Amino acid sequence: MLDNLFEGFLREKKYIFRPKTFTERRTYTMVLLLIDTGVRIDEALSLTRDHLDFDNLMIKVRGKGAKERLVPMSYELRAAFIRFLGLSLHRFELVFPTRKGTRQYYGDVYRTFAKLCQRLGIKPIGFHCCRRTYARNYLKNDGNLFYLQASMGHSKLETARRYVEVEPEALKKAHLKTSVLSRLK
């Protein structure tokens, strides 16, 4: 189910989904941010333009307890941000503002997201699933658990570990890659 959601959003280039309005483009870009970086929805809603460093592909995020951290972004996310911010006729400080430039409410953002999911024929899910998907894919693609912890803003490694369920196929692949006997061939 989760993969279907992201397939629909990520295949914009193949015309499965093409945002038509400012609200759709804003929601689309926000979901790409959540999937690409694993930031919390609250962190995304409070993100300001001066926290985006397109040259170094970094985002300064204010996490829980007003702690700041740097989170890397992909070239694809940078391109999505540039497209979205270029469409904005306003120059508000917030990256994802309301039409008046104020911070959006979670309920309003989720309602817009759910409508978009319905349009794509996808059952809506919570934004936190994006964070879990980010963590799972990060480790599945040989990411380091310590870097994941820093990226997600967790003070304890155990918290980062809770986001990830070990899949049997991934465990098998890791074992074959690291097995002493396999390397003796």
C-alpha positions in Angstrom: 0.0 0.0 0.0 2.7 2.4 1.0 4.8 1.7 -2.1 1.7 2.4 -4.3 1.3 5.8 -2.7 4.9 6.8 -3.4 4.8 5.3 -6.9 1.9 7.6 -7.7 3.6 10.7 -6.3 7.1 9.9 -7.6 6.0 9.1 -11.2 5.1 12.7 -11.9 7.4 12.6 -14.9 5.5 9.7 -16.4 2.3 11.6 -16.1 0.6 9.3 -13.5 0.3 12.4 -11.4 0.8 16.0 -12.4 0.0 18.8 -9.9 -2.3 21.3 -11.4 -2.8 23.9 -8.6 -0.5 25.7 -6.2 -2.0 23.6 -3.4 -1.3 20.4 -5.2 2.2 21.5 -6.1 2.8 22.5 -2.4 1.5 19.1 -1.1 3.5 17.2 -3.8 6.7 19.0 -2.9 6.1 18.5 0.8 5.6 14.7 0.3 8.8 14.5 -1.7 10.6 16.3 1.2 9.2 13.8 3.7 10.2 10.8 1.6 13.6 12.1 0.6 14.8 13.3 4.0 12.7 11.6 6.7 11.9 14.9 8.4 8.8 15.1 10.6 5.7 16.8 9.2 6.0 19.5 11.8 9.6 20.2 10.8 8.5 20.5 7.1 5.7 22.9 8.0 8.1 25.2 9.9 10.8 25.1 7.2 11.9 28.5 6.0 13.5 29.5 2.7 16.8 30.5 4.4 17.2 26.9 5.7 17.5 25.5 2.1 21.1 25.3 0.9 20.8 24.3 -2.7 24.5 24.7 -3.4 25.5 22.1 -0.7 22.3 20.1 -0.9 21.5 20.6 2.8 18.5 21.6 4.8 18.7 23.1 8.3 15.8 21.6 10.3 14.5 22.7 13.6 13.6 19.5 15.4 12.0 18.6 18.7 13.2 20.8 21.6 14.4 23.5 19.2 17.4 21.4 18.3 18.8 22.1 14.8 20.3 19.6 12.5 21.5 19.4 8.9 19.8 17.0 6.7 21.0 16.2 3.1 18.7 16.3 0.2 18.9 14.8 -3.3 19.3 16.6 -6.6 15.8 15.5 -7.4 14.4 17.2 -4.3 16.4 20.3 -5.0 14.8 20.4 -8.5 11.3 20.0 -7.0 12.0 22.8 -4.6 13.2 25.1 -7.3 10.1 24.3 -9.5 7.8 24.9 -6.5 9.4 28.0 -5.2 9.6 29.4 -8.7 5.9 29.0 -9.1 5.2 30.9 -5.9 4.0 34.3 -6.7 4.5 35.3 -3.1 7.8 35.6 -1.3 6.9 34.4 2.2 9.5 33.2 4.6 8.0 29.8 5.1 8.5 27.2 2.3 5.0 25.7 2.6 2.9 28.6 3.8 -0.9 29.2 3.6 -2.0 31.7 0.9 -1.6 34.5 3.5 2.0 33.4 4.4 1.2 31.9 7.8 2.1 28.4 9.0 -0.3 25.7 7.9 -2.3 23.5 10.4 -1.6 19.8 10.3 -5.3 19.0 9.8 -5.6 21.2 6.7 -2.4 19.7 5.2 -3.6 16.2 5.9 -7.0 16.9 4.4 -5.4 18.2 1.2 -3.1 15.2 1.1 -6.0 12.8 1.6 -7.9 14.4 -1.3 -4.9 14.1 -3.5 -4.5 10.4 -2.6 -8.2 9.8 -3.5 -7.6 11.5 -6.8 -4.8 9.0 -7.4 -7.0 6.1 -6.2 -4.8 5.5 -3.2 -5.9 4.9 0.4 -4.6 7.9 2.5 -2.0 7.1 5.2 -0.4 9.2 7.9 2.6 11.4 7.2 4.7 9.4 9.7 4.7 6.5 7.2 7.0 8.7 5.0 9.5 8.8 7.9 9.4 5.0 8.4 9.7 4.5 4.6 12.7 6.8 4.5 14.4 4.9 7.4 13.7 1.5 5.9 15.0 2.5 2.4 18.0 4.2 3.9 19.2 1.1 5.6 18.1 -1.2 2.8 20.4 0.7 0.4 23.4 0.3 2.7 23.0 3.4 4.8 24.7 3.6 8.1 22.5 3.4 11.3 24.5 6.1 13.0 24.0 8.5 10.1 20.3 7.6 10.0 20.1 8.5 13.7 21.7 11.9 13.0 19.6 12.5 9.9 16.4 11.8 11.8 17.3 13.9 14.8 17.2 11.1 17.4 19.3 11.4 20.5 19.4 7.7 21.1 20.3 5.0 18.6 17.5 2.8 19.9 14.9 5.3 18.7 16.3 5.1 15.2 16.3 1.3 15.3 12.6 1.2 16.1 11.8 2.6 12.7 13.3 -0.3 10.9 12.0 -3.8 10.7 14.6 -6.3 9.5 13.3 -7.9 6.3 14.4 -11.5 5.7 15.5 -10.7 2.1 17.6 -7.7 3.3 19.1 -9.8 6.1 20.0 -12.6 3.6 21.6 -10.0 1.2 23.7 -8.5 4.0 24.8 -11.9 5.2 25.9 -13.0 1.7 27.8 -9.7 1.4 29.6 -10.0 4.7 30.0 -13.8 5.1 33.5 -14.9 5.6 32.8 -18.2 3.9 31.2 -16.5 0.9 34.3 -14.4 0.4 36.6 -17.5 0.3 35.2 -18.6 -3.1 
